[in-house]
């Protein structure tokens, strides 16, 4: 990738890494489904009145909104609300990289090479270490499972984006954000109740307001616009694993701002997940270099 795309990836990594601490702060004042409704309402409005609708069929816009926006954050916000730690959520969510590679092979016929499979296997072992190393009650099974479902939803959204070809990502993010608010509000009304909604909005402080602003403007518009552009320019198997750098920021920021700490076996699991990333990103390059060196020796 050219230098400007590496810089864009770095911006996404930092924005999404801090995102998990912001979500925890937002959830301290706003129920998860209402937080999702507010997030995407402020992404879409008033921007849709100033940004032209993407030159795509409505089904693509709807699928993008249902997967990468509604599905991902229904599961992620609920997972963190029921006790999934912010730092670990940032790590487990990156299973989307491997789901994306598999879905790209299934639906877009992109090749899955040996180093992709090996990287996935190493990362899966790392995820198992993370869950097995949790103290009783520190990582609820429900939260862990919901975070994996969020990762699958994100991966599905990546495939929608990749399959759409070269598109105006700002337009897609803004217009796709029209899809989630109504389902989020309906789910919030049904499961969180009108009393909780009213109490949350009446008692919101600057912390809740800033959390919604960050989630809407930085994590969604800046993050997903840059991410979508990277996916449109490069193979999914090369772009998706880069998001595994997000937990570096996520774990550090969670430790600094929330006082979260991991057990030794969980650090080992995190290291294995990062090793899986390295194998995915650099495995083919290293293999080609090794093969070329053998040819030169001959």
C-alpha positions as CSV (number, residue, x, y, z in Angstrom):
1,X,0.0,0.0,0.0
2,X,1.2,3.6,-0.6
3,X,2.2,5.8,2.3
4,X,-1.0,7.7,2.4
5,X,-3.0,4.5,2.8
6,X,-0.8,3.4,5.6
7,X,-1.4,6.8,7.3
8,X,-5.1,6.3,6.8
9,X,-4.9,2.9,8.4
10,X,-3.0,4.4,11.4
11,X,-5.8,7.1,11.9
12,X,-8.4,4.3,11.9
13,X,-6.4,2.2,14.4
14,X,-6.2,5.1,16.9
15,X,-9.8,6.3,16.4
16,X,-11.2,2.7,16.8
17,X,-8.8,1.8,19.6
18,X,-10.0,4.7,21.8
19,X,-13.6,3.9,20.7
20,X,-14.0,1.2,23.4
21,X,-13.2,3.4,26.3
22,X,-15.6,6.0,24.9
23,X,-18.3,3.3,24.6
24,X,-17.8,2.3,28.3
25,X,-18.2,5.9,29.3
26,X,-21.3,6.4,27.2
27,X,-22.8,3.2,28.6
28,X,-22.4,4.6,32.1
29,X,-25.2,7.1,31.2
30,X,-27.0,5.7,28.2
31,X,-28.5,2.2,27.7
32,X,-26.8,0.3,24.9
33,X,-29.7,0.3,22.3
34,X,-30.5,3.9,22.9
35,X,-26.8,4.7,22.6
36,X,-26.8,3.0,19.2
37,X,-29.9,5.0,18.1
38,X,-28.3,8.3,19.1
39,X,-25.0,7.5,17.5
40,X,-26.4,6.8,14.0
41,X,-29.1,9.5,14.2
42,X,-26.2,12.1,14.6
43,X,-24.3,10.4,11.8
44,X,-27.2,10.7,9.4
45,X,-28.7,14.0,10.4
46,X,-28.4,16.7,9.1
47,X,-25.6,15.3,6.8
48,X,-28.1,13.5,4.4
49,X,-29.5,16.9,3.4
50,X,-26.0,18.1,2.2
51,X,-24.4,14.9,0.9
52,X,-25.7,13.2,-2.3
53,X,-26.9,9.7,-2.1
54,X,-24.3,7.1,-3.3
55,X,-24.7,5.9,-6.8
56,X,-25.7,2.4,-5.6
57,X,-28.8,0.3,-5.5
58,X,-30.8,0.8,-2.3
59,X,-30.3,-2.8,-1.4
60,X,-26.5,-2.2,-1.0
61,X,-27.1,0.9,1.2
62,X,-29.6,-1.1,3.3
63,X,-27.3,-4.1,3.6
64,X,-24.5,-1.9,4.7
65,X,-26.7,-0.2,7.3
66,X,-28.0,-3.5,8.6
67,X,-24.6,-5.2,8.9
68,X,-21.8,-2.9,9.7
69,X,-24.0,-0.4,11.6
70,X,-27.0,-2.1,13.2
71,X,-25.8,-5.7,13.6
72,X,-22.3,-4.9,14.8
73,X,-23.4,-2.3,17.4
74,X,-26.5,-4.1,18.7
75,X,-24.2,-6.9,19.7
76,X,-21.1,-4.9,20.7
77,X,-22.9,-2.3,22.9
78,X,-24.9,-5.0,24.5
79,X,-21.8,-7.2,25.1
80,X,-20.1,-4.3,26.9
81,X,-23.2,-3.4,28.8
82,X,-23.4,-6.9,30.3
83,X,-19.8,-6.8,31.4
84,X,-17.4,-7.4,28.5
85,X,-14.2,-5.3,29.4
86,X,-13.4,-2.6,26.9
87,X,-9.8,-3.8,26.3
88,X,-10.8,-7.4,25.6
89,X,-13.7,-6.2,23.5
90,X,-11.3,-4.3,21.3
91,X,-9.3,-7.5,20.9
92,X,-12.0,-10.1,20.4
93,X,-13.9,-7.9,17.9
94,X,-10.9,-8.2,15.6
95,X,-12.0,-11.7,14.8
96,X,-13.7,-9.8,12.0
97,X,-10.5,-9.9,10.1
98,X,-10.7,-13.7,9.8
99,X,-14.4,-13.7,9.2
100,X,-13.8,-11.2,6.4
101,X,-11.1,-13.3,4.7
102,X,-13.4,-16.4,4.8
103,X,-16.5,-14.4,3.5
104,X,-14.4,-12.8,0.8
105,X,-13.4,-16.3,-0.4
106,X,-16.9,-17.6,-0.2
107,X,-18.8,-14.6,-1.9
108,X,-16.1,-12.7,-3.8
109,X,-13.9,-15.7,-4.8
110,X,-10.8,-14.1,-3.3
111,X,-8.0,-16.7,-2.7
112,X,-7.4,-17.9,0.8
113,X,-3.7,-19.0,1.0
114,X,-1.9,-21.2,3.4
115,X,-0.6,-18.3,5.5
116,X,-4.1,-16.9,5.9
117,X,-5.3,-20.3,7.3
118,X,-2.3,-20.5,9.6
119,X,-2.8,-17.0,10.8
120,X,-6.5,-17.7,11.6
121,X,-5.6,-20.9,13.5
122,X,-3.0,-19.1,15.6
123,X,-5.5,-16.3,16.4
124,X,-8.3,-18.7,17.3
125,X,-5.9,-20.3,19.9
126,X,-5.2,-16.8,21.2
127,X,-8.9,-16.1,21.6
128,X,-9.4,-19.4,23.5
129,X,-6.6,-18.4,25.8
130,X,-8.2,-15.1,26.5
131,X,-11.5,-16.6,27.5
132,X,-10.0,-19.5,29.4
133,X,-7.7,-17.1,31.3
134,X,-10.6,-14.9,32.6
135,X,-11.3,-14.9,36.3
136,X,-14.8,-16.2,37.1
137,X,-17.3,-13.4,36.2
138,X,-14.6,-11.1,34.7
139,X,-15.5,-12.0,31.1
140,X,-19.1,-13.2,30.8
141,X,-19.7,-15.9,28.3
142,X,-22.6,-13.9,26.9
143,X,-20.5,-10.8,26.4
144,X,-17.8,-12.9,24.7
145,X,-20.3,-14.5,22.4
146,X,-22.0,-11.2,21.5
147,X,-18.7,-9.7,20.7
148,X,-18.0,-12.5,18.2
149,X,-21.4,-11.9,16.6
150,X,-20.5,-8.2,16.3
151,X,-17.3,-9.3,14.6
152,X,-19.3,-11.4,12.1
153,X,-21.6,-8.5,11.4
154,X,-18.6,-6.2,10.8
155,X,-17.1,-8.8,8.4
156,X,-20.4,-9.0,6.5
157,X,-20.4,-5.2,6.1
158,X,-16.9,-5.4,4.8
159,X,-18.0,-7.8,2.1
160,X,-20.9,-5.5,1.2
161,X,-18.4,-2.6,0.9
162,X,-15.9,-4.6,-1.1
163,X,-18.5,-6.0,-3.5
164,X,-19.8,-2.5,-4.2
165,X,-16.5,-1.6,-5.9
166,X,-15.2,2.0,-6.0
167,X,-17.7,4.2,-4.2
168,X,-18.0,7.5,-2.3
169,X,-17.5,6.1,1.2
170,X,-18.6,9.3,2.9
171,X,-21.9,9.2,1.1
172,X,-22.4,5.5,1.9
173,X,-21.6,5.9,5.6
174,X,-24.0,8.9,5.9
175,X,-26.9,7.4,3.9
176,X,-26.3,3.9,5.4
177,X,-26.7,5.5,8.8
178,X,-30.3,6.2,8.0
179,X,-31.1,2.5,8.4
180,X,-30.1,1.7,12.0
181,X,-31.9,4.5,14.1
182,X,-35.5,3.3,13.7
183,X,-34.6,-0.4,14.6
184,X,-32.4,0.8,17.4
185,X,-35.2,3.0,18.9
186,X,-37.8,0.2,18.5
187,X,-35.5,-2.3,20.2
188,X,-34.7,0.3,23.0
189,X,-38.4,0.9,23.6
190,X,-39.1,-2.8,23.7
191,X,-36.2,-4.0,25.8
192,X,-35.0,-0.9,27.8
193,X,-38.4,0.7,28.2
194,X,-39.7,4.3,27.9
195,X,-38.8,5.1,31.5
196,X,-35.2,4.2,31.0
197,X,-35.0,6.2,27.8
198,X,-36.6,9.3,29.4
199,X,-34.4,9.1,32.5
200,X,-31.3,8.7,30.5
201,X,-31.9,11.6,28.2
202,X,-33.0,13.9,31.1
203,X,-30.0,13.1,33.2
204,X,-27.3,13.0,30.5
205,X,-24.1,14.9,31.3
206,X,-21.3,16.3,29.2
207,X,-19.7,12.8,29.3
208,X,-22.7,11.2,27.5
209,X,-22.8,14.1,25.0
210,X,-19.1,13.8,24.2
211,X,-19.4,10.0,23.9
212,X,-22.2,10.3,21.4
213,X,-20.2,13.0,19.4
214,X,-17.1,10.8,19.3
215,X,-18.9,7.7,18.3
216,X,-20.8,9.5,15.5
217,X,-18.2,11.9,14.1
218,X,-14.8,10.2,14.8
219,X,-15.4,6.5,15.1
220,X,-18.1,6.3,12.4
221,X,-17.6,9.0,9.8
222,X,-13.8,9.3,10.0
223,X,-13.1,5.7,10.8
224,X,-15.5,4.0,8.4
225,X,-14.9,6.4,5.5
226,X,-11.2,5.7,5.6
227,X,-11.7,2.0,6.2
228,X,-14.1,1.6,3.3
229,X,-11.7,3.4,1.0
230,X,-8.9,1.0,2.0
231,X,-11.1,-2.0,1.3
232,X,-12.1,-0.6,-2.1
233,X,-8.4,-0.1,-3.1
234,X,-6.8,-3.3,-1.8
235,X,-7.7,-7.0,-1.3
236,X,-9.8,-7.7,1.8
237,X,-7.2,-10.3,3.0
238,X,-4.6,-7.5,3.2
239,X,-6.7,-4.7,4.7
240,X,-8.9,-6.5,7.2
241,X,-6.1,-8.0,9.3
242,X,-4.7,-4.4,9.9
243,X,-7.5,-3.8,12.3
244,X,-5.9,-6.3,14.7
245,X,-3.6,-3.3,15.6
246,X,-6.7,-1.7,17.2
247,X,-6.4,-3.7,20.4
248,X,-2.9,-2.3,21.0
249,X,-4.6,1.1,21.5
250,X,-7.7,-0.4,23.0
251,X,-5.9,-2.4,25.7
252,X,-3.5,0.5,26.6
253,X,-6.3,3.1,26.8
254,X,-8.5,0.7,28.8
255,X,-5.7,0.2,31.3
256,X,-4.9,3.9,31.6
257,X,-8.5,5.3,31.7
258,X,-10.5,2.4,33.1
259,X,-7.9,0.5,35.2
260,X,-8.5,-2.7,33.3
261,X,-5.8,-5.4,33.6
262,X,-5.3,-8.8,32.0
263,X,-4.2,-12.1,33.5
264,X,-0.9,-13.5,32.2
265,X,-2.6,-16.1,30.0
266,X,-4.7,-13.4,28.5
267,X,-1.7,-11.4,27.5
268,X,-0.3,-14.6,26.0
269,X,-3.6,-15.0,24.1
270,X,-3.4,-11.4,22.9
271,X,0.2,-12.0,21.7
272,X,-1.1,-15.0,19.7
273,X,-3.8,-13.0,18.1
274,X,-1.2,-10.4,17.1
275,X,1.0,-13.1,15.7
276,X,-1.9,-14.3,13.7
277,X,-2.1,-10.8,12.2
278,X,1.6,-10.8,11.4
279,X,1.2,-14.1,9.6
280,X,-1.7,-12.9,7.6
281,X,-0.1,-9.6,6.6
282,X,3.5,-10.6,6.1
283,X,3.3,-14.4,5.5
284,X,3.1,-14.2,1.7
285,X,5.9,-11.7,1.5
286,X,8.2,-13.8,3.7
287,X,7.4,-16.9,1.7
288,X,8.2,-15.3,-1.6
289,X,11.4,-13.9,-0.2
290,X,12.4,-17.4,1.1
291,X,11.5,-19.0,-2.2
292,X,13.5,-16.4,-4.2
293,X,16.5,-16.8,-2.0
294,X,16.4,-20.6,-2.6
295,X,16.3,-19.9,-6.3
296,X,19.3,-17.6,-6.1
297,X,21.2,-20.3,-4.2
298,X,20.6,-22.7,-7.0
